[in-house]
Amino acid sequence: MRYKFLFTIFVSFFIAIFLALGFWQLYRLNWKNSLIEEINSSLMNDPVKFEAQKIKNFQKIEFKGKIDNENLIYLYGLSDNGEPGFNIIKEIDIKGENFLINQGWIPRDLKGESFDLKQSEYFGITKLKSKKNYFKPNNDLSKNYWFKLDDIDLKKHTGKTFSPFIIFIQNGEQKNSFPIPKKISSDLPNNHLKYSLTWFSIAISILLIYLYFRKKNY
């Protein structure tokens, strides 16, 4: 009898875990849908003059400032075709506040080339920096080879603290068609409903097997 009780607890534990995972994916689905709606709404608006105090995520802006074309950061990334290369990250001072701009993507063999920005005004889209990802390799500051824009490493590399928002330039001088500006869109992977149904299906399957076993052996 004690064996049957322990087995019931064991099965209930796993059913609870899979149900929790299913509900978590539903929560993520709601979050992702809200994010896509936020992006679409923002990208449909006309660009506004940049004001640091009113900055929002996925905001189309017109801005100007003092750009540092010397102290570059090479952030590893893939092109739209999956080719490895770097995103060129630069510092910009906008009315006394420090921001990072993403000038665009270049292939690896162009690392070290000059891609100066000299226009008086630019058009871009603001985006919050990605959350810290512990699965990405550590940055190699000595070789200027970055995998993540970590605040501590940025402080070591530049001696400055930056806004959590990055500005993705959508226009600018290009040399041999590079850098390629990063496209900001709402085309985000959204498989949370499928994941949720998978976890719920596993929970139901375990329950049905348990009920069959219980009916046959009790």
C-alpha positions in Angstrom: 0.0 0.0 0.0 2.8 2.4 0.9 4.4 1.6 -2.5 1.2 2.7 -4.3 1.0 5.9 -2.3 4.7 6.8 -3.1 4.1 6.0 -6.8 1.1 8.4 -6.8 3.2 11.1 -5.3 5.9 10.5 -7.8 3.5 10.7 -10.8 1.8 13.8 -9.3 5.1 15.5 -9.0 6.0 15.1 -12.7 2.5 16.1 -13.8 2.7 19.2 -11.7 6.1 20.1 -13.3 4.9 19.6 -16.9 1.7 21.7 -16.1 3.9 24.4 -14.6 6.1 24.4 -17.8 2.9 24.7 -19.9 1.6 27.6 -18.0 5.0 29.3 -18.1 5.0 29.1 -21.9 1.5 30.6 -22.0 2.9 33.5 -19.9 5.8 33.8 -22.3 3.4 33.8 -25.2 1.5 36.7 -23.8 4.7 38.6 -23.2 6.0 37.9 -26.7 2.6 39.0 -28.3 2.8 42.2 -26.2 6.3 42.8 -27.4 5.4 42.3 -31.0 2.5 44.7 -30.7 4.8 47.3 -29.0 7.3 47.0 -31.8 4.7 47.3 -34.6 3.1 50.3 -32.9 6.4 52.1 -32.5 7.8 51.3 -36.0 4.6 52.7 -37.6 5.2 56.1 -36.0 7.2 58.9 -37.6 10.7 59.6 -36.3 10.9 62.1 -33.5 13.7 64.4 -32.4 15.7 62.5 -29.8 15.2 63.5 -26.1 17.1 61.3 -23.6 14.4 61.9 -20.9 11.7 60.6 -23.2 13.5 57.6 -24.7 11.4 54.5 -25.3 12.0 51.0 -26.6 11.8 50.6 -30.4 11.5 54.4 -30.9 12.3 55.9 -34.3 14.4 58.9 -33.7 16.4 61.6 -35.5 19.6 62.5 -33.6 23.0 64.1 -33.8 26.0 64.1 -31.5 29.7 63.7 -31.1 30.6 60.2 -32.5 33.8 58.5 -31.5 35.1 57.0 -34.8 38.3 55.7 -33.2 37.4 53.6 -30.1 35.4 50.9 -31.9 33.8 47.8 -30.4 33.6 44.7 -32.6 30.5 42.7 -31.5 30.3 39.2 -32.9 27.2 38.6 -34.9 25.7 36.9 -38.0 24.5 38.5 -41.1 20.9 37.9 -42.4 22.4 35.1 -44.5 24.1 33.5 -41.5 27.6 34.7 -42.3 29.8 35.4 -39.2 31.1 38.9 -38.8 30.9 41.8 -36.5 28.5 44.6 -35.6 30.4 47.9 -35.3 29.5 49.6 -32.0 30.5 53.2 -31.4 30.2 55.7 -28.7 28.2 58.9 -29.1 27.8 61.9 -26.8 24.3 63.3 -27.1 23.9 66.5 -25.1 26.4 65.3 -22.5 24.9 61.7 -22.2 26.8 58.6 -23.3 25.1 56.2 -25.7 26.2 53.3 -27.9 25.2 53.1 -31.5 25.2 50.0 -33.7 26.5 51.2 -37.1 25.8 47.9 -38.8 27.3 44.5 -39.7 30.6 43.8 -41.5 32.3 40.5 -42.5 35.2 39.4 -40.5 37.9 40.3 -43.1 36.9 44.0 -42.8 37.8 44.1 -39.1 40.1 47.1 -38.6 38.8 49.0 -41.6 37.7 52.6 -41.1 34.0 53.3 -41.3 33.8 56.9 -40.1 30.4 58.6 -39.5 30.6 62.3 -40.5 27.0 63.3 -41.1 25.4 66.0 -39.1 22.2 64.1 -38.4 21.2 60.5 -38.3 18.1 58.3 -38.3 17.9 55.3 -36.0 15.8 53.1 -33.8 16.3 52.7 -30.0 16.4 49.3 -28.4 17.1 48.1 -24.9 20.3 46.1 -24.5 19.7 42.4 -24.4 19.6 40.8 -20.9 22.8 39.2 -19.6 23.3 35.8 -21.3 25.6 33.5 -19.3 25.8 31.0 -22.2 27.7 33.5 -24.4 31.6 33.4 -24.2 33.4 36.1 -22.3 34.6 39.1 -24.2 38.3 39.3 -25.2 39.0 43.0 -24.5 42.7 42.6 -25.5 41.7 41.6 -29.0 38.6 43.8 -29.1 36.4 40.7 -29.7 33.0 41.0 -28.1 30.1 38.6 -27.6 28.0 40.8 -25.3 27.9 44.4 -24.3 28.5 43.8 -20.6 28.5 47.0 -18.5 31.6 46.0 -16.5 33.6 45.3 -19.7 32.3 48.5 -21.3 33.5 50.5 -18.2 37.0 48.8 -18.5 37.2 49.4 -22.2 36.0 53.0 -22.4 36.0 54.3 -18.8 32.4 55.3 -19.3 28.9 54.3 -18.3 26.3 54.1 -21.0 22.5 54.3 -21.3 20.8 50.9 -21.4 19.4 51.8 -24.8 21.4 51.2 -28.0 20.7 53.3 -31.1 20.6 51.2 -34.3 21.6 53.5 -37.2 19.4 53.1 -40.2 21.3 55.6 -42.4 24.9 56.6 -42.7 27.9 56.6 -45.0 28.8 53.1 -46.4 32.1 51.9 -47.8 31.7 49.1 -50.3 28.1 48.6 -49.1 29.3 48.0 -45.5 28.4 48.3 -42.7 24.9 46.8 -43.3 22.4 48.5 -40.9 20.6 46.0 -38.7 16.9 45.6 -39.6 14.7 46.1 -36.6 11.3 44.4 -37.0 8.6 42.5 -35.2 9.6 39.3 -37.0 10.5 37.5 -33.8 10.4 33.7 -33.2 7.2 32.9 -31.3 6.8 29.2 -30.7 5.6 29.5 -27.1 2.1 28.1 -27.9 3.6 25.0 -29.5 5.8 24.5 -26.5 2.9 25.0 -24.1 0.8 22.4 -25.9 3.7 20.0 -25.9 4.1 20.3 -22.1 0.4 19.9 -21.5 0.2 16.9 -23.8 3.0 15.2 -21.8 1.2 15.9 -18.5 -2.1 14.5 -19.9 -0.3 11.4 -21.3 1.3 10.7 -18.0 -2.1 11.1 -16.2 -3.8 8.8 -18.6 -1.1 6.1 -18.3 -1.3 6.4 -14.5 -5.1 6.1 -14.5 -4.8 3.0 -16.7 -2.2 1.5 -14.5 -4.3 2.3 -11.4 -7.4 0.7 -12.8 -5.6 -2.4 -13.8 -3.6 -2.9 -10.6 -5.7 -1.5 -7.8 
